[in-house]
């Protein structure tokens, strides 16, 4: 991540990027992660949601950034890691009301049992239904990985 940051700064194009890097240990069913300006969520099979907070700043803005690694997190059968870009949360209605984190996450439990691609498509549809005919102002990209 530090090398990516330095490449962005050296390019002089004034671009920035968020990044989420996860290291999965399938033997111990656990993971650690590092996140540059990107948060994610651990959706536990029992319905609890845990924030996987950013561990460092967005890349491409500051020199000599330090991105720390998280503590090890154990996974259980049925747990899902959900990594969305902010385009979902920031889906906006004409009156400037945004979908927000709580409504975005509330859409996910109702789609349990679907394949990951179906879950993301359903989340995208929830976002578009919320925004109506208003144009989308940001990308909507997500990854969902489930322990099976």
C-alpha positions in Angstrom: 0.0 0.0 0.0 2.9 2.3 0.8 4.4 1.6 -2.7 1.0 2.3 -4.3 0.8 5.6 -2.4 4.2 6.7 -3.6 3.4 5.8 -7.2 0.2 7.9 -7.0 2.2 10.8 -5.6 5.0 10.5 -8.2 2.5 10.5 -11.1 1.5 14.1 -10.4 -2.0 13.4 -11.7 -3.6 14.2 -8.4 -5.6 11.0 -8.1 -6.4 9.1 -4.9 -7.7 5.7 -4.2 -9.1 3.7 -1.3 -7.9 0.2 -0.8 -8.9 -2.9 1.3 -6.4 -5.7 1.5 -7.5 -8.9 3.4 -5.2 -11.8 4.3 -7.3 -15.0 4.8 -6.1 -18.0 6.7 -8.5 -20.8 5.7 -6.8 -23.3 8.0 -7.7 -21.3 11.1 -10.8 -19.7 9.5 -9.5 -16.2 10.3 -8.3 -13.0 8.6 -6.3 -9.8 9.1 -6.7 -6.7 6.9 -5.2 -3.4 6.1 -7.5 -0.6 4.8 -6.5 2.7 3.3 -9.5 5.0 3.6 -11.8 2.1 3.0 -14.1 0.5 5.5 -15.9 -2.8 5.3 -18.3 -4.9 7.4 -18.3 -8.3 8.9 -21.8 -9.6 8.8 -22.0 -12.4 11.3 -24.2 -15.4 10.7 -26.0 -14.6 14.0 -27.1 -11.2 12.6 -24.5 -9.0 14.3 -22.6 -6.5 12.2 -19.0 -5.5 13.0 -17.3 -2.5 11.4 -13.9 -3.2 9.8 -12.6 0.3 10.1 -10.0 1.9 7.9 -6.5 1.4 9.3 -4.8 4.3 7.4 -5.5 7.3 5.2 -6.6 7.3 1.5 -3.7 6.7 -0.9 -2.4 9.4 -3.1 -2.9 12.4 -0.8 0.0 12.3 1.7 3.6 11.2 1.6 5.0 8.5 3.9 1.7 7.1 5.0 1.5 4.3 7.4 -1.2 1.7 7.0 -1.4 -0.7 9.9 -2.7 -4.3 10.0 -5.7 -5.2 12.0 -5.8 -7.8 14.7 -6.7 -11.3 13.7 -10.5 -11.9 13.4 -12.0 -15.4 13.6 -14.8 -16.4 11.2 -17.7 -18.8 11.7 -19.8 -20.7 9.2 -22.2 -18.3 7.4 -20.2 -15.1 8.2 -19.9 -12.7 5.3 -17.3 -10.0 4.7 -18.9 -7.1 2.8 -16.7 -4.5 1.2 -18.7 -1.7 -0.6 -17.6 1.5 -2.1 -19.3 4.6 -0.8 -21.5 4.8 -3.9 -24.1 2.6 -2.3 -24.3 4.5 1.0 -24.3 7.9 -0.9 -27.1 7.0 -3.2 -29.2 10.2 -3.1 -32.7 11.2 -3.7 -33.7 14.5 -5.3 -34.1 16.1 -1.9 -30.4 15.3 -1.0 -31.4 12.5 1.4 -28.8 9.7 1.2 -29.4 6.0 1.6 -26.8 5.8 4.4 -25.0 3.0 6.2 -28.0 1.8 8.2 -30.4 1.4 5.3 -27.6 -0.2 3.2 -26.8 -2.8 5.8 -30.5 -3.3 6.5 -31.0 -4.4 2.9 -28.4 -7.3 3.3 -30.1 -9.6 5.9 -33.2 -9.9 3.7 -31.1 -11.4 1.0 -29.4 -14.2 2.9 -29.2 -17.5 1.1 -28.5 -15.9 -2.3 -25.2 -16.2 -4.2 -22.8 -13.3 -3.6 -23.5 -11.9 -7.1 -27.3 -12.0 -6.4 -26.8 -10.2 -3.1 -24.8 -7.4 -4.8 -27.4 -7.1 -7.5 -30.2 -6.9 -4.9 -28.3 -4.2 -3.0 -27.8 -2.3 -6.2 -31.5 -2.5 -6.9 -32.3 -1.3 -3.4 -30.0 1.7 -4.0 -31.6 2.5 -7.4 -35.1 2.1 -6.0 -34.1 4.6 -3.2 -32.7 7.1 -5.7 -35.6 6.8 -8.2 -34.8 8.5 -11.5 -32.0 10.6 -10.1 -28.5 10.1 -11.6 -25.9 8.1 -9.7 -23.0 10.3 -8.7 -20.4 7.7 -7.7 -19.4 4.2 -8.6 -21.1 1.2 -6.9 -18.7 -1.6 -6.4 -18.9 -4.3 -3.8 -17.4 -7.6 -2.7 -19.2 -10.2 -0.6 -17.3 -13.2 0.6 -19.1 -15.9 2.7 -17.7 -18.6 4.9 -19.2 -21.9 3.7 
